[in-house]
Amino acid sequence: MESNLKLQYAYFSAIQFVNEKQARQFASEQVRSNADDAEAQDTWGYVLLRFASNAQDVEKVLGQFRQAIKNPKAERITKRLASAHLQQAQETLARFKGH
């Protein structure tokens, strides 16, 4: 239960652009301890995306979302969220690159 709360905290912090340090810490801890967990993969990618400051930061998260989408253990909603986040990352990357 604690891991789910940490993921939710990190995810909602990223949505609101607050608590960056804590969001990064919680999400990175969860993805390290549960490397095969699609929700952790997606949340870590989303936290990195929302707090990205350049194109290189965004390029690093594309793989996180792809992992979550392809994860056979992922719930359907997680795959859908990861797909939406991947689209958002691609749009963000295009903006950073001026396209």
Buried (B, 14 or more C-beta within 10 A) or exposed (E): EEBEEBBEBBBEBBEEEEBBEEBBBBBBBBBEEBEEBBBBBBBBBBBBBBBBEEBEBBBBBBEBBBBBBEBEEBEEEBBEBBBEBBEBBEEBBEEBEEE
